[in-house]
Amino acid sequence: HSSRASPSILLEVAQKLYHKYRHTRSDLPGFGQSTRLPHKNYGIEAQSKRVIELTKTLNLKPGFIVGSSMGGALALWLAREHPKQWKKIVVIGPATDPTLPKFDFYKFPYVAFVAYPFINRISVWLSLRRVLANHEQITVERISVSLRNQEEGWHSLFTLFKATELLAEQRMPHAFHLVQQPILI
């Protein structure tokens, strides 16, 4: 599951694993090119339910789960809550630090209406510098993908802001010691 912060990282990983593993990728609502659901809940329980419903709908057998950024936090949560569904967990820069959202965007998603005009190459570059430890990963292509994810106008940013509710989950990261599956970080 990818986020605006690192839109093509999971695609890069998937391309490297393509010949060895069967995989299913998804953008959860609020991320990537997915449908925007502005009036839906984006907390960890709601996003977890969406993933579990997807695995049931597609009749996916227990396997690995891979997540990046907020998707990494969600993958860890899913491993804790649904241990029989996941054999192994891989997380790339999981957003599990409860101090991450310096501003609780999810509480004020309508700020997106004012902030949207300022979404440009420079603001995306600054955002990526904050969330990617390896700044060499900040490429023109990655910035372009991030901008494409906002093509629907301020509604795109609105749902992204709402999706940051997942980061405010107070049970993270304290609950992760209960995860029993092997984890690669």
WONORNOR-V387325 format. One record per run of one state. SS is the DSSP state (H for helix, E for strand, L for the rest). FROM is the first residue (numbers start at 0). TO is the last residue. If there is no record, write none. Layout:
ss;from;to
SS;FROM;TO
SS;FROM;TO
This chain:
ss;from;to
L;0;2
H;3;5
L;6;7
H;8;16
L;17;42
H;43;56
L;57;61
E;62;67
L;68;68
H;69;80
L;81;81
H;82;84
E;85;91
L;92;103
H;104;107
L;108;109
H;110;117
L;118;119
H;120;130
L;131;133
H;134;136
L;137;138
H;139;147
L;148;152
H;153;167
L;168;172
H;173;177
L;178;180
E;181;183
L;184;184
